[in-house]
Amino acid sequence: MSPELIYFIKINAALVIFYAFYRLFFYKDTFFNLRRFILVGFFALALGYPVLNLQEWVTQQEPIAEVIQMYSAILPEITVQSEATASTSWTGIFSLIAISVYGAGIVMLFIRFFIQLGSIVWIKTSSRVSYINGIKVYHLKEPAGPFSFFQWIFLHPETHSPDEQDEILTHELTHARQWHSIDVMISELICIICWINPFVWLLKREVRHNLEYLADNNVLKLGYDSRNYQYHLLGLAHQQSASALYNNFNVLHLKNRIRMMNKERSHSLSRTKYLLFIPLTAVLMLISNIEAVARVTIQLAESMQNLLSRNQAVTKENYLVEQETDELIITAHHAPAPVPSPVEEAIQLPAETEMINAQQAPISTEISTETVEEQTEEADYDAVFTVVEEMPSFPGGDQELLRYINRNVRYPEIAQENGLQGRVVVTFVVNKDGTVSNPEVVRGIDPSLNMEALRIVMSMPEWTPGRQRGYNVAVKYTLPIVFRLA
């Protein structure tokens, strides 16, 4: 499944969840400004959450970052896709038809969108301009429902009384000053992109309804009579609209608007339920990134397990050495000291004197000691590291490594015939001289894919070796390779 299709599925799944969440918690309250924020936030989050990578966030956390830096050297994941075969299958035909239908729908809806946008611009350029109560108004040439688009207000003054004009202008001025057309444009564009999802159209409807509730509520707040205003709305129900891409004073959901105007205001404590939007966002991000987080966790666990095994072996060896040393010390401590005879004491005294003089003589042992320390330190760097001061590098860097694998890898035919795909995780060691050795599959799928991953690792050119405190050292790497069928 391609990343684009996964992204598209995640967007539409989120919009379905958001609509259900909205109808369950927010549909009946009167917090219109909060509802506006939530509805626009649904669209923004649906588009953004699939691209937020929790894997990077997890690895950047200080405790986890320290563990990862200590225990693992993981290269970027590389995806290898098989070449499309010439053979035709029903799945391919169905996919082609589905993509064609979806693309045709987007094209038609975009054409409709630009026609509506162009009609508003044409009406604006061909309309006479006047000022009513200090408000700039574009006169419609024929009787039609009043509407606004951004800062443009359109009205047919001849069909409305002065009181009605005042109510209409107050309503439309609320749309203009609060930039409600931005919400309309966002919902229209999302609807075009995800037109096959019916819940997107339902969310678009809720956005339009809520904007009308906001404008109606502002009219009543300014002291206009609620009953007269509602009768005025009913009187405009029969008028045709000049366009659809606008904030319209006369819309079809008059029943809902009148019901909302007569509804008792929601209690202020009910605002706290909007905080539920935060855990909903967190759950979506977790579900979206659960595979990436699981991959990091598995790789980290494998690296820690390997290191723990090595540490246990080293600890056991050190324990045996210390035990042998302790036994030697105990034996030497409890061995009976020989009692010298008087003649030996007489002979031994000059020898002791000569030894004391020899110790006082300026005989230097620094060279031999430093040589031993250097040999010991150099021997310490014979181990295989996971992280060093200067990590090994593939000739040209990680991007060149990606290109190298894509150029040289061969998707096994038997794996393609059997429909096998997935992730193969290979570990290998970059030696002191830059050569690659000890490749091992720590997570495999099928012998054919595993062998291909091992082959591509063993055929790598020499790397620039890693260095620790000035010494070339061997470093172990983990390389995930994803085999994906076209």
N, C-alpha and C positions, 0 to 999 in steps of 0.2 A: 504494500500500500504506500503510495507516494506521500511525501510530507505535505504537499498541497492539499491532497484529499483528506488527510488526517486533520489538518488545520480547519478545513471547511466543515468537517463533521463536528469538531469541537465547538466551533462557533454556533452551529445550529442546535447542538445539544444544550449549550448554555442558554440560548434564547428560549428553548422550551422550558427549562428549569426556572428561568427568571419570570416567565409569564405565569407559571403555576405559583411561584413564590409571591408575585404581585397580587394575584387574585385571592390568595389565601390570607394575606396579612394587610394589604394596603388599599384594596379596592373600595371599601366602604367608608373610609375616614375622610375628613375635610382638610387635611394638611396638604393643600394643593402645591405649595412651593416645595415641600419635601418630596412629594410625589414626582414633581418635575425633575428634581435632582436624581431621584432613584431611577426613573425611566431612562433618562439620558445616560446615567451610569451603567445601566444594563447593556446598552449598545457598546459603550466604550470598553467595558470589562470583557464582553464577549469577543471583541476583536483583539484585545490585548493579552488576555490571560494565557492563550495557547503558546505565545512566544516568550513568556516569562520562564526562564530556566532556573528551576530550584536547585539543579545540580551544581551550578556555579555558586549559588548562595550557600548551599550546604558546605561546599569545600572551602568557602571563604570564612566560615565561622572559626574563631580562634582555636577552640579545643580540637575540632575535627581537622582543621588545617594543619595543626601541629602533628597530629597522628598520621595524616596522609603524607606530609613531608618526611616524617621519620620512617614510615613503613612501606611506601609504595612510590614507584615511578611509572605512571600510566600515560601512555601516548594517546593522542586524540583518536577517537573511533573513526574507522575508515569503512565506507560502504562500497561494496562491489556489486554492481548490477549486471545481470545477464543480458546478453543481446536479444532483442526481440526476434523471434523466429518467423519465418515466412508463412508458416502454416496458420490457417484461419480457424478460430474456435468461436463457439457461441458466446463465450464470456467476452472475447474481444469485440465481437459485433455488438453485443448489448452495451458494452462500455462506450463504444463509438457513438451509438445512437443516443445514449443518455447524455454524453458530453455535448452532442450536437443540439439536442433539445434544450438543454440548460443554457448553452451559449446563445441559441436563437431567442430564448426568453429574455436574457439579459439585454441583447441588442434591441429587441422590440420595446422593452421597458425604458431603456435609455432614450430611444427615439421619442417615446411618449413624454418622458421627463423634459427633454429639450424643447419639444413642441409646446408644452405647458409653460415652460419658462419663457420661451419666445413670445407666446401670446400675451403674457403679463407685460413684457417689455413693449410690445406693440400697442397694447391698450394704454400704457403710460405715455408713450410718445404721441399718440393720436388724441389724447384727452385734453380737454380744456382745464386749466388750473385756476382755482379760486381759494379764498380763505374764509372758512366758516368758524366763527368764535375763535379766531386767531390760529386755526389749524389748517395747514395746507391740504387741500383735497383735490383729487383728480376726478373730474365729472365723467361718469359713464354716459355714453351716447344713447344707450337704450336701457329701459328698466331692467335691473338685475340686482341680485343680492349684494349688499355692501361687503367689502373685504379689504384686507391689508396685506402687504408683502414688504417685509423689513420696515422701512420708514415711509413707504408709499401707502396712502389711504385712498380707496376708491369708493365712490358714492354716486347715486343718482338722486340729487336733492329734490327733484320735482315730485317724486313719489312718497316723500316723507314730510310729516309736519315738523315744525321747529323743535317740539319736545322730543320727537322720535330721532331727529337728527342729533340732538344733544346726547341722547343715550347711545346711539350708534357710534358717535365720535369718541365718547368716553370709553366704550368697549374696544374699539379699534386702536385707540391711542395706547391702551394698556398693552395690546399685542406689540405695537411698534416700540414703545419705551423699554419693554422687557425682552426685546429681541426674540420673540417666540418663533419667528421664521427660521432661526437656526435649528431649533428642535425639529421643525417640520422637514427641513432639508436633510438633516441627519437620518431621520426615520425613513424618508423616501429613498435615500441612497442605500441604506441597509436592506430595505425591502427589495430593491432591485438586485442586489448581490445575492440575497438569500430568498429569492421569490418562490422557490419550491417548498419552503417551510411555512405552513399556514399560521404558525404561532408568531411569525414575524409580522404578518398583516394584522394580527390581533394586537400586538404591541404597538404598532403604528397607530391603530385606532385609539388605543388608550392614551397615547401621546396627544393626539388631536383633541380628544375629549377633555383631558386635563387642562390643556391650554384654554379651552373655552370656559371651564369652571373657574380658572384664575381670573379671566376677564370679567365674567359675570359677577364673581365675588367682589371685584374692585368697584364695579358699578353700584352694587348695593351698599358697599362701605361708604361711598360718597353721598349717600342719602337719597338715592332715587327710589321711588315707590316700587316695591317688589311685585305687586299685583299688576300694575300698569306695564311694567317691563316684561313680565311673562306674557301678557296679552299681545304686546308688541312682537314678541318672538313668534307667537302663533300666527299673527297676521302676515309674517314674512315667509311662512313655511312653503307657500306655493311658488315663490320666486325662483327662477333659474339662476344658477351660478355662472359667472363669466369665465372662471377657470377653477382648477382644483388644487393648484400648488400655492396655497395661501392660508391665512387665518381668516375664516369666514364668520361673519356675524350670524348668518342663517345657515345652520347645519341640520342634518336629518335627525340627530339624536336629541330632539327637543324634550322628549319625555325624561331622559336622564338629566338634562340640564335643569329642568324645572324641579325635579325631585331633589337634586343636590342643593338648589337654592333654598328649598324649604326644609332641608335636613338640619337637625340640631347639630351644633358645632361639636366636634370630637374633643374629649378631655385632653388637656395638655400632657398628662402623664402617658397618654397613648403614644406620644412621640418616641418613647424609649424603644418601641418595637422596631424602629428603623435601624437600630444597632444590630439587628439580626443580619443585616446586609454584610457585616464584617466577617462573621464565621462562615457565611455562605461563600464569600469570596475565597476564604482560606481553604475551604473544602474543595472548591473547584480547582484551585492551583495545585493542591495536593494530588487530586485525582489525575490532573493533566500531566504531572511530573512524576507520578509514582514509579514508572518504569525507569526513569533516569536516576531517581534517588535509590531505587533498589539496585541498579547497576553499580553505583558508587559504593553502596554498602557491601555488595558481594565482593567487589574487587578489594575493598579495604579489609574485609574479613579474611579473604584468601591471603593477602599480603601479611596480615598480622599472624595468621596461622603458620605461614612459612617461617616468619621471623621467630615466632615462639618456639617452633621446632628446633631451629638453629640455636637459639639461646639455651634451650634445655640441654642440647648436646654439649655446648660449650661449658655450661654450668656443671654438668656431670664430669667432664674431663678435668675441669679446674678442681672439683671436689676430690677426685682421685689423686691428682698431683699433690694437693694440700695434705691429704691423708698420709701419702707416702712420706712427705717431708716431715710431718709431725712424728711419724714413727721413727724416722732417722734421728730426729732431735731427741726424742725420748730415749732411744738406745744409747746415744752418745752421752746423755746426761746421767744415766744410771750405770754406765760401764765403770768398773772399779779402776781407780787411778793407780798406776804402778808406783810402788814405794822405792825411791832411789836409794842406793847404798851410799855410804860415806864417800867412797871413791868416785861414784857417779856424780854426787853433789859437788865434789871438788872440781870435776871435769866440766860439769854443766854450768858453773858460775861464769866462766869466761865466755862460754857460748851465749849465755843470756846477755852478757854485757855487749858482745858483738852484735846481737840482734837489736838491742836498744840503740846502739850507735848507727846501725843500718837504718833503723826507722827514723832517726834524726837526720840522716843524710838527705840531701835534696834530690832524691830520685823521683822523677815525675812519672805518674801513671795516667795522666789525663788523656793522652792520645789513644791508648788502648781502651780506656773507658768510653770515650766518645765513639770510637769505632764500634764497640759492642752496642752502644745505644742506637747508633745509626742502623746497624744491622737488625736490631730488634724492631726499630720503628718501621724500617722498610719491610720486614717480615709481616708486620701488622697489616700493611696495605695489600697483602696478597689475598685477603678475603674479598668476597663479592658484596658490594655495597648496593643500596637502593637509592640513596640520595647523597650527593657529594657537592663540594663547593662549586665545581665546574662540571655540569652534566654533559655526557656525550651528546654529540649532535650529528644528525644525518647530513651528508653533503648537500647543502642548499636549504636545510631546515625542514620543518614539519610539512610545509606545503610541497616541497620537492619529494618528500617521502610519500605523500598522498598521490602525487602524479606518478611516481615510480611504481607503486603498487597497482594503480589503475592501468598503467601501460603493460605491465608484465603478468598480472594475474589472469588465469584462465578458469572460467566457471566450468567445473566438470560436467560433461554431457550427461553422465548417469544421474547426477544430482538434479539437472534440469528436467530430465525425463520423469524422475520420481517426484518432482515438485518440492525438492528440499531447499530450504532457506533458513537463515537465522544467523546468530552471532557465534563466532569462534574466537576464544580468548587464548592468545599464545604468549608465553613468557620466553625470554631469551636473555643472554648475557652479552654485553659489549665489553670485550676484553681490553687489556692494557694496550695492545697494539691496534685497537680499533676493529678487529675482526669480530664476527658474530658467531656465537656458539651456544650449545645447550638449549636448543629450542624445545619447548614442551607445551602441549595443549592442556590447559587447565580447565577449559570448558569447551566441549566439542558438540557437534551435531551429528555428523555422519563421517565415516572414514574417508570418503572421497573429498569432502570439504576440509576435513582436518589435515589431510596430506597436502592439499593445495596451499593451506595457510602455512604449514611447516616449510613447504618448498619455497614459497615467496620470501620467507624470513631467511632461510639459509642462503638464498641467492643475492642477498643484500650486499652492496659494496661496503668497503671499510668505512667506519664512522671515525669522527674525531673523538679520541678516547676521553673519558672523564678524568678529572684531576682532584686530588685531595691533599692539601698542604704541600703542593709542589710535586707530588708523585702521581704517575698514571695509575689508575685503579680500574678494576672491573666493576661494571654496574649492571644490575638486573632491571629489565624493562617488561612492562605488560602492554600488549598490543591487541585491542579488540578489532576484529574484522567482521563486518556484516555482509553476508551473502544475500542478495535480494533478487528475486526473479522479476523479469520485466513484465 
